[in-house]
Amino acid sequence: MACAPIALALAAIVLVFAAHLAQAEPQPATTQPSTFANAFNLFDIPDDLRPFQPISPYGDWLGLRSSLERFGIAPDLNLEIDTASNPVGGAREGITEASNLGFNLLADLNKIAGIQGGSFLFQLSERWGNSLSKEYIGNAFDTQQDFGGETIKLVDAAYQQELFDDRLEFRIGRIGGNDDFQVSQYDYFFMQNGFDGNPVGIYFNAPGMTAYPNATWGTVVKTRPTPRTYAMVGVSNGDPNVSDDDRHGMDFTMRGPVFVIGEAGFHANGLPGDRGLAGNYKVGAWYDDNTQPVFGSTDTQRGSTGVYGLFDQVVAPFAPGQSARGLAVLGSATFSLDPSVGQLPYFFTAGAVATGMLDCRPDDECGLGFLYGRFSGDLRAAESYEQLFVPSTVVQDYEFVTELTYRFSFKSRSLYFQPDLQFIDHPDGDIHIHDAFVIGVRVGINF
């Protein structure tokens, strides 16, 4: 009986969305590729918490999957569809759908070639659809995580080697910056791109940072001084042009400029034998050697820096001895140290995710999230000055987003259905765009 009220409420949300979908008239769309997207952190996120876990509800692919895994090859194919509508607010009302079809192949080189601790990750992505934010609302933080890079792309193609009982590891090849850095396992749950994958603020300030489905040449070295601590550094080709859609992830040039990012973290509990509540605490910094225009000037500046911190912490377990079920709180802060070139020097997220709060639905998740981005004071000053001569110029202040979402999971989380609500305050920091209410639904399946 405990499931009935939640199920009825969520069914009502879906019915309202479906009614609006049936009544709305489609409007012309334009294609505006986004550089902000998501990645699969296949090396650090536990299998059962990845956004697309390699579990097939349709069995063993007629025996192919188990045969491949015996030889050390683990394939998975996944599809995720984000559909969203803004019945209230934004520049105009509309409905869009954004989808991602991903193929991932993880090769265990110990089984294949006897290389102890060696593995190779290969990923392809095909995306299609349009963005509600770009086409209809006009806000900065995309309502649908699966938008961006609407084409077929080669994503990761990277070798990983673990050494000294996993105390040291490195990755090298085609990698995405957010595969390893600024990651919380709970962020993948949200549909809003401001959360999903990584806190999105870094991408407004660092052109060299890459995210799924975009990757570039790079290497990451990670060390674990103790079982609960780690430190890592990544160096990559920071040329943002390698992510252009017409290159399909096949631009293998290494012309730079360089992008460097480092992170240190602490795992509270979560190890075998631990009885306390699991948590993760991380801090990091980056340097981007790109040349960027200085706001309000014809000058340019080479090089920019920033720092960030994030955490997630389980605060209340729902089932003793089952660490995957519980209430967790999370948050992050991202700061650009160069507001003369960084568009969004202040970006914050906060939220809570409840996993398995109902005994009858142990794999379901419910989340409430908040994100806030403050545009650069230098940018606002430049816009205010321009407004004296061009009255239509917008002076951007902030954007604030609230998201409430619930995921119904089936087949050991390999199939899910996720109604989603978002409220966008000050879209793009523009007082001329009405605050927007978004109704959406995400559907995902792992074949």
Backbone torsions as a table, in degrees:
resi	resn	phi	psi	omega
1	MET	NA	-28.2	-177.4
2	ALA	-63.2	-24.7	-178.6
3	CYS	-79.3	-22.6	-170.6
4	ALA	-61.4	-48.0	-178.1
5	PRO	-60.6	-42.4	-179.9
6	ILE	-65.8	-44.5	-179.0
7	ALA	-61.9	-41.1	179.5
8	LEU	-66.1	-42.1	-179.9
9	ALA	-63.7	-43.6	-179.4
10	LEU	-70.0	-33.7	175.7
11	ALA	-62.9	-37.1	178.0
12	ALA	-63.8	-40.3	177.8
13	ILE	-60.4	-45.8	-179.0
14	VAL	-63.6	-39.9	179.3
15	LEU	-64.3	-40.9	177.0
16	VAL	-61.8	-42.8	179.1
17	PHE	-63.1	-44.1	-178.9
18	ALA	-63.6	-38.3	178.5
19	ALA	-64.5	-41.5	178.5
20	HIS	-67.0	-38.1	178.4
21	LEU	-61.1	-38.1	-177.9
22	ALA	-73.1	-31.0	-174.1
23	GLN	-90.3	-27.5	-174.1
24	ALA	-70.1	145.9	176.9
25	GLU	-96.5	129.7	179.2
26	PRO	-64.3	145.2	179.8
27	GLN	-119.8	157.3	-178.5
28	PRO	-57.4	141.9	-178.8
29	ALA	-118.4	151.1	174.7
30	THR	-119.1	153.3	-179.1
31	THR	-94.0	120.3	178.4
32	GLN	-131.9	92.5	-177.2
33	PRO	-59.6	146.5	178.2
34	SER	-113.5	148.1	176.2
35	THR	-94.6	1.4	-176.8
36	PHE	-102.4	123.8	-176.9
37	ALA	-152.9	-170.0	-174.6
38	ASN	-114.3	162.9	173.7
39	ALA	-135.6	163.1	177.0
40	PHE	-102.3	115.5	179.2
41	ASN	-85.0	75.7	-170.0
42	LEU	-71.8	-16.3	-175.5
43	PHE	-93.1	-30.5	-176.0
44	ASP	-107.2	-26.2	-177.4
45	ILE	-83.2	129.5	177.8
46	PRO	-56.2	150.4	-176.1
47	ASP	-52.3	-41.9	-173.7
48	ASP	-81.6	2.1	178.9
49	LEU	-120.2	3.6	177.3
50	ARG	-70.2	153.4	-180.0
51	PRO	-63.2	-33.7	176.0
52	PHE	-129.2	91.0	-176.0
53	GLN	-83.7	145.3	-175.7
54	PRO	-76.4	65.7	176.8
55	ILE	-124.7	126.3	-176.9
56	SER	-103.7	124.6	175.3
57	PRO	-75.9	-7.4	-176.1
58	TYR	-107.9	24.1	172.8
59	GLY	86.3	-140.0	-164.8
60	ASP	-109.4	21.9	-178.8
61	TRP	54.1	44.3	-179.9
62	LEU	58.7	33.5	178.1
63	GLY	91.7	-9.7	-176.2
64	LEU	-67.6	-42.7	-176.1
65	ARG	-60.8	-50.7	-177.8
66	SER	-65.3	-34.2	177.4
67	SER	-64.4	-43.7	178.9
68	LEU	-65.4	-40.9	-178.2
69	GLU	-67.3	-29.7	175.3
70	ARG	-63.6	-29.5	177.8
71	PHE	-91.2	0.7	176.1
72	GLY	97.1	15.4	-178.7
73	ILE	-116.2	119.4	-178.3
74	ALA	-113.3	103.3	179.5
75	PRO	-96.6	153.8	166.1
76	ASP	-152.5	149.9	-178.7
77	LEU	-126.6	130.3	-174.5
78	ASN	-139.1	149.8	179.1
79	LEU	-131.9	131.9	175.7
80	GLU	-132.9	136.0	-176.6
81	ILE	-128.1	122.7	175.3
82	ASP	-108.1	116.0	176.1
83	THR	-115.0	133.8	-175.8
84	ALA	-147.0	151.7	179.5
85	SER	-139.9	147.2	173.4
86	ASN	-115.3	87.6	179.3
87	PRO	-67.6	-17.2	-179.9
88	VAL	-134.6	131.5	170.4
89	GLY	85.0	-173.2	-175.1
90	GLY	80.4	-176.7	177.8
91	ALA	-67.9	-35.8	176.3
92	ARG	-163.5	160.3	-178.2
93	GLU	-83.7	148.6	178.4
94	GLY	-175.7	179.9	179.9
95	ILE	-138.1	136.9	175.1
96	THR	-139.6	164.4	176.1
97	GLU	-132.0	135.2	176.5
98	ALA	-130.3	132.9	-172.4
99	SER	-133.4	153.1	175.9
100	ASN	-133.6	126.7	171.8
101	LEU	-111.0	117.1	-176.1
102	GLY	-118.9	138.8	174.2
103	PHE	-119.4	124.3	-177.7
104	ASN	-124.6	139.1	-179.8
105	LEU	-134.4	115.1	179.0
106	LEU	-111.0	119.3	-175.7
107	ALA	-105.5	124.3	175.2
108	ASP	-86.9	103.0	-174.3
109	LEU	-74.5	-12.8	173.9
110	ASN	-68.3	-43.9	177.4
111	LYS	-70.8	-38.7	-173.6
112	ILE	-77.5	-45.1	-172.1
113	ALA	-131.9	8.1	179.0
114	GLY	74.9	18.2	179.0
115	ILE	-89.3	99.4	-176.5
116	GLN	-61.8	126.2	178.2
117	GLY	80.2	5.4	-178.0
118	GLY	-98.2	144.6	177.0
119	SER	-152.4	164.0	179.7
120	PHE	-139.8	130.7	179.8
121	LEU	-111.8	130.2	177.2
122	PHE	-127.3	130.7	-178.0
123	GLN	-135.8	140.0	170.6
124	LEU	-124.4	150.5	177.9
125	SER	-138.2	140.6	167.0
126	GLU	-126.8	127.8	-179.8
127	ARG	-123.5	149.1	175.4
128	TRP	-151.1	165.1	178.0
129	GLY	115.1	-170.3	-177.9
130	ASN	-135.1	164.9	-176.0
131	SER	-102.9	127.2	174.1
132	LEU	-62.6	-38.8	179.9
133	SER	-64.1	-46.0	-176.4
134	LYS	-73.6	-38.3	-172.0
135	GLU	-86.9	-33.9	-169.5
136	TYR	-126.4	-42.9	-175.7
137	ILE	-82.3	-50.8	-177.8
138	GLY	91.5	20.4	-178.8
139	ASN	-93.6	170.4	-172.9
140	ALA	-83.9	-38.1	-173.7
141	PHE	-99.4	114.0	-169.8
142	ASP	-62.6	132.3	-179.1
143	THR	-69.8	-20.5	-177.0
144	GLN	-121.2	114.1	-177.3
145	GLN	-62.1	-29.7	-174.3
146	ASP	-81.2	10.1	175.1
147	PHE	-94.9	143.7	177.1
148	GLY	124.8	120.0	-179.2
149	GLY	79.4	53.0	-174.5
150	GLU	-77.1	77.2	177.8
151	THR	-170.1	-177.9	172.5
152	ILE	-85.6	131.3	-178.4
153	LYS	-138.8	143.2	163.2
154	LEU	-77.9	127.7	-179.6
155	VAL	-103.9	-109.1	-178.3
156	ASP	-78.9	143.0	168.2
157	ALA	-149.0	83.9	-166.7
158	ALA	-136.1	144.4	176.0
159	TYR	-97.4	136.3	175.5
160	GLN	-124.0	138.9	178.6
161	GLN	-131.0	126.3	175.3
162	GLU	-102.6	137.6	-175.2
163	LEU	-134.0	158.7	172.6
164	PHE	53.1	55.8	179.1
165	ASP	55.5	42.9	177.6
166	ASP	67.4	15.1	175.8
167	ARG	-75.2	-21.5	180.0
168	LEU	-138.8	138.1	175.6
169	GLU	-148.3	156.0	175.1
170	PHE	-142.8	151.6	173.5
171	ARG	-122.9	144.6	178.6
172	ILE	-150.4	141.6	-179.1
173	GLY	135.2	-146.5	175.9
174	ARG	-88.0	112.2	-176.6
175	ILE	-136.1	155.4	173.4
176	GLY	-98.2	142.1	-177.2
177	GLY	-59.4	-34.5	-177.6
178	ASN	-91.3	12.5	169.6
179	ASP	-63.7	-37.4	-170.1
180	ASP	-120.9	-27.5	-169.8
181	PHE	-105.6	145.8	176.3
182	GLN	57.6	46.6	-174.1
183	VAL	-113.1	133.0	166.2
184	SER	-125.1	135.5	-177.6
185	GLN	-62.1	-23.5	-177.9
186	TYR	-81.5	-23.7	-178.6
187	ASP	-62.8	-30.5	-177.4
188	TYR	-65.6	-18.1	-176.4
189	PHE	-71.9	-31.2	-174.3
190	PHE	-77.8	152.5	177.4
191	MET	-86.7	-30.0	179.4
192	GLN	-67.1	128.0	-175.5
193	ASN	-67.6	-17.8	175.8
194	GLY	-61.6	-27.2	175.7
195	PHE	-99.5	-52.5	-161.1
196	ASP	-65.6	122.4	-174.9
197	GLY	100.7	-75.1	177.3
198	ASN	-151.4	158.3	169.0
199	PRO	-55.4	123.5	-164.1
200	VAL	-77.8	-8.8	-175.4
201	GLY	-56.0	-34.2	-176.7
202	ILE	-61.5	-30.6	-175.5
203	TYR	-74.8	-18.0	175.2
204	PHE	-79.9	-13.2	-173.3
205	ASN	-120.1	-20.3	-174.9
206	ALA	-126.5	95.1	-178.8
207	PRO	-60.1	-21.9	-177.1
208	GLY	-83.6	-9.1	179.5
209	MET	-76.6	132.8	-178.5
210	THR	-113.6	156.2	-180.0
211	ALA	-148.8	149.7	177.8
212	TYR	-49.0	131.5	11.6
213	PRO	-95.1	25.1	180.0
214	ASN	-104.8	141.2	178.5
215	ALA	-144.1	165.1	-179.1
216	THR	-150.8	168.4	177.4
217	TRP	-63.5	134.2	178.8
218	GLY	-173.5	176.0	176.7
219	THR	-144.5	147.6	177.1
220	VAL	-129.6	131.2	175.9
221	VAL	-118.7	129.2	-176.3
222	LYS	-130.0	135.2	177.5
223	THR	-125.9	147.8	178.0
224	ARG	-120.5	93.1	-180.0
225	PRO	-61.0	-35.1	175.3
226	THR	-135.5	166.0	179.8
227	PRO	-60.5	-20.5	-175.9
228	ARG	-105.6	-2.6	-177.5
229	THR	-127.5	156.4	175.5
230	TYR	-152.8	160.3	171.5
231	ALA	-143.2	140.8	-179.9
232	MET	-148.1	156.6	177.2
233	VAL	-138.8	141.6	178.1
234	GLY	-125.7	139.0	177.1
235	VAL	-127.9	130.1	-176.2
236	SER	-147.3	166.6	172.8
237	ASN	-71.8	115.3	-174.6
238	GLY	-92.9	16.2	179.4
239	ASP	-70.5	113.1	-178.0
240	PRO	-67.5	-16.7	-177.6
241	ASN	-69.5	-19.2	-179.3
242	VAL	-67.3	-14.9	-179.5
243	SER	-91.1	-0.3	-179.4
244	ASP	-57.4	138.2	-175.3
245	ASP	-60.3	-34.9	-176.4
246	ASP	-72.1	-5.3	177.0
247	ARG	-97.3	-11.9	171.8
248	HIS	54.9	30.5	-179.4
249	GLY	72.6	12.6	-174.8
250	MET	-107.8	13.6	174.8
251	ASP	-83.0	104.0	-174.2
252	PHE	-99.5	15.8	179.5
253	THR	-68.7	159.5	179.9
254	MET	-130.9	43.6	-174.4
255	ARG	-81.0	-5.8	177.3
256	GLY	78.4	-168.5	6.6
257	PRO	-73.5	172.4	-175.1
258	VAL	-82.3	146.3	172.3
259	PHE	-125.2	128.7	-177.1
260	VAL	-125.7	134.5	178.6
261	ILE	-141.5	141.4	179.7
262	GLY	-134.9	152.6	-177.5
263	GLU	-150.9	145.2	172.9
264	ALA	-129.5	146.8	-175.8
265	GLY	-150.0	163.8	-179.9
266	PHE	-133.8	130.9	176.8
267	HIS	-101.8	116.3	175.8
268	ALA	-90.2	116.6	-178.4
269	ASN	60.0	-161.2	-179.7
270	GLY	85.4	-6.9	177.7
271	LEU	-91.4	159.3	178.5
272	PRO	-54.8	130.0	-179.3
273	GLY	93.6	-15.7	178.5
274	ASP	-69.2	142.0	178.1
275	ARG	-114.0	-10.3	179.9
276	GLY	-79.2	177.3	-179.0
277	LEU	-81.2	133.3	-174.9
278	ALA	-74.2	143.8	176.4
279	GLY	-155.8	157.9	178.8
280	ASN	-133.8	134.4	-177.1
281	TYR	-132.9	126.3	-171.3
282	LYS	-138.6	143.5	172.2
283	VAL	-133.5	150.6	-178.8
284	GLY	-157.6	173.3	179.1
285	ALA	-151.7	157.0	178.8
286	TRP	-139.0	157.8	170.5
287	TYR	-132.1	128.0	-180.0
288	ASP	-118.1	120.7	-175.1
289	ASP	-88.7	9.0	177.5
290	ASN	-64.9	154.0	172.9
291	THR	-94.2	124.2	-175.8
292	GLN	-125.2	149.4	178.3
293	PRO	-70.2	141.8	176.6
294	VAL	-84.9	129.7	-177.6
295	PHE	-59.8	132.7	177.0
296	GLY	74.6	18.2	-176.6
297	SER	-147.9	162.1	173.0
298	THR	-89.8	-1.6	-179.3
299	ASP	-76.6	164.5	172.9
300	THR	-126.8	160.1	178.2
301	GLN	-129.9	131.9	176.7
302	ARG	-98.3	124.8	177.7
303	GLY	93.3	132.7	175.7
304	SER	-148.8	157.0	-175.2
305	THR	-134.1	163.0	177.1
306	GLY	-164.7	166.7	179.6
307	VAL	-135.4	160.9	178.0
308	TYR	-154.2	163.0	172.8
309	GLY	-148.5	148.9	176.7
310	LEU	-153.9	158.7	179.1
311	PHE	-152.0	158.3	164.4
312	ASP	-143.4	141.2	-174.1
313	GLN	-146.9	124.6	171.9
314	VAL	-72.1	127.9	-176.9
315	VAL	-113.2	-18.1	-179.4
316	ALA	-152.4	114.3	176.8
317	PRO	-77.8	146.3	177.4
318	PHE	-96.0	-22.0	-178.4
319	ALA	-143.4	115.9	179.4
320	PRO	-54.8	133.3	177.9
321	GLY	82.3	-2.9	178.1
322	GLN	-117.6	89.1	-172.8
323	SER	-64.6	-20.5	-178.2
324	ALA	-75.3	-14.8	-178.9
325	ARG	-106.8	118.6	179.8
326	GLY	171.5	174.4	176.9
327	LEU	-99.2	124.9	-179.9
328	ALA	-120.8	144.3	172.4
329	VAL	-109.0	152.2	-176.8
330	LEU	-148.0	158.9	177.6
331	GLY	-169.6	164.2	178.8
332	SER	-155.4	158.4	174.1
333	ALA	-141.1	132.4	179.7
334	THR	-127.1	130.2	-177.5
335	PHE	-129.3	127.9	166.9
336	SER	-87.7	131.9	180.0
337	LEU	-89.6	6.2	-179.3
338	ASP	-130.7	75.3	-177.5
339	PRO	-66.5	-9.9	176.6
340	SER	-75.5	-18.0	178.2
341	VAL	-128.8	-18.4	-179.9
342	GLY	-86.4	118.6	-174.2
343	GLN	-67.1	-32.1	-173.1
344	LEU	-133.0	76.9	-174.3
345	PRO	-72.1	-15.0	179.9
346	TYR	-128.1	118.0	-179.7
347	PHE	-141.7	130.0	-176.3
348	PHE	-134.5	146.2	171.5
349	THR	-131.9	153.0	175.2
350	ALA	-154.7	154.0	179.7
351	GLY	176.7	-177.7	177.4
352	ALA	-144.4	142.1	178.8
353	VAL	-130.8	126.2	176.9
354	ALA	-107.4	121.4	179.6
355	THR	-110.2	123.5	176.7
356	GLY	66.1	40.4	-177.9
357	MET	-74.1	-15.9	176.1
358	LEU	-109.7	129.1	-179.4
359	ASP	-59.8	-32.5	-178.7
360	CYS	-79.6	-10.0	178.4
361	ARG	-134.0	66.5	-171.8
362	PRO	-66.7	-18.4	-178.6
363	ASP	-99.3	-5.3	-179.6
364	ASP	-71.8	156.0	178.0
365	GLU	-134.8	145.6	176.5
366	CYS	-131.6	134.7	-175.8
367	GLY	-138.8	145.7	172.7
368	LEU	-127.8	123.3	-176.8
369	GLY	-133.6	152.0	178.2
370	PHE	-132.7	140.0	173.0
371	LEU	-140.2	146.2	-175.4
372	TYR	-139.6	128.4	175.4
373	GLY	-126.3	128.4	179.9
374	ARG	-108.1	123.3	-179.2
375	PHE	-72.2	154.9	-174.1
376	SER	-59.7	137.1	174.7
377	GLY	-63.2	-35.8	176.8
378	ASP	-65.3	-38.7	177.0
379	LEU	-65.4	-43.1	179.7
380	ARG	-64.3	-38.3	178.1
381	ALA	-63.5	-41.1	178.5
382	ALA	-65.8	-40.1	179.1
383	GLU	-68.4	-36.8	177.9
384	SER	-64.4	-40.3	178.3
385	TYR	-66.4	-42.6	178.9
386	GLU	-65.0	-31.5	-179.2
387	GLN	-63.5	-25.6	177.4
388	LEU	-63.1	-29.1	-177.4
389	PHE	-105.3	-29.0	178.4
390	VAL	-125.7	91.6	-174.1
391	PRO	-56.4	-23.7	-179.4
392	SER	-77.6	-6.6	179.8
393	THR	-61.8	134.2	-179.7
394	VAL	-91.9	132.9	173.6
395	VAL	-99.9	109.0	-173.3
396	GLN	-82.5	134.8	177.4
397	ASP	-111.9	-69.8	-178.2
398	TYR	-152.6	164.5	168.9
399	GLU	-131.2	136.4	-178.7
400	PHE	-129.1	130.8	-176.3
401	VAL	-127.2	136.3	172.3
402	THR	-117.5	135.0	179.4
403	GLU	-130.6	133.3	173.2
404	LEU	-123.7	126.2	-173.6
405	THR	-148.0	152.3	178.9
406	TYR	-138.9	130.6	-178.7
407	ARG	-111.1	119.7	169.8
408	PHE	-86.6	118.2	-178.6
409	SER	-108.6	141.1	-179.4
410	PHE	-134.3	161.6	175.4
411	LYS	53.4	51.1	179.5
412	SER	57.3	42.2	176.6
413	ARG	71.7	8.4	178.7
414	SER	-82.1	-11.5	176.8
415	LEU	-135.1	129.8	-178.4
416	TYR	-145.4	154.1	-179.1
417	PHE	-134.7	124.8	-166.1
418	GLN	-135.9	93.6	170.7
419	PRO	-63.4	148.4	-171.5
420	ASP	-147.7	137.2	175.9
421	LEU	-124.4	137.0	176.3
422	GLN	-136.6	145.6	172.5
423	PHE	-125.2	126.5	-174.7
424	ILE	-113.3	113.4	-179.6
425	ASP	-98.8	129.4	-178.6
426	HIS	58.5	60.9	-179.8
427	PRO	-53.8	125.1	-179.9
428	ASP	58.7	19.7	-178.1
429	GLY	66.5	21.8	-173.5
430	ASP	-107.8	115.1	-178.2
431	ILE	-68.4	-13.1	-178.5
432	HIS	-85.6	-12.0	178.6
433	ILE	-99.2	127.8	-178.0
434	HIS	-68.1	143.6	173.1
435	ASP	-53.9	141.9	-171.3
436	ALA	-117.0	140.4	171.8
437	PHE	-108.5	127.8	-174.6
438	VAL	-118.6	131.3	172.7
439	ILE	-113.7	127.3	-177.3
440	GLY	-143.6	173.3	174.7
441	VAL	-150.4	136.8	176.7
442	ARG	-113.9	136.1	176.6
443	VAL	-126.6	132.0	179.4
444	GLY	-137.1	147.3	178.9
445	ILE	-146.3	137.6	175.2
446	ASN	-109.6	114.1	-176.2
447	PHE	-79.7	NA	NA
